């Protein structure tokens, strides 16, 4: 998945019921994350087991929904305080590969 380096990526800290589709995920973006689903951001969600990810994105004329399921293991979601966290496009690509996303420590 090739993403522009400046894309805003928001990740939901709580798992989401994946029976939700476009409208249900838009509701989570508005209510739980406090964001506008029509922004240019990517919204990343995981299921309860952590073996699936969905990414919701508004592309100016409609929503796109990407899904990925692991056959073994779980996605190592980074820990954030609050309802949401942010990732860079590189960190999102790392997460989608199943690798741990580590935030750099400030000195």
Buried (B, 14 or more C-beta within 10 A) or exposed (E): EEBEEEBBBBBBBEBBEBEBEBEEBBEBBEEBBEBEBEEEBBBBBBBEEBBBBBBBBBEEEEBEEEEBEEEEEEBEBBEBEEBBBEBBBEBBBBBBEEEEBEEEEEE
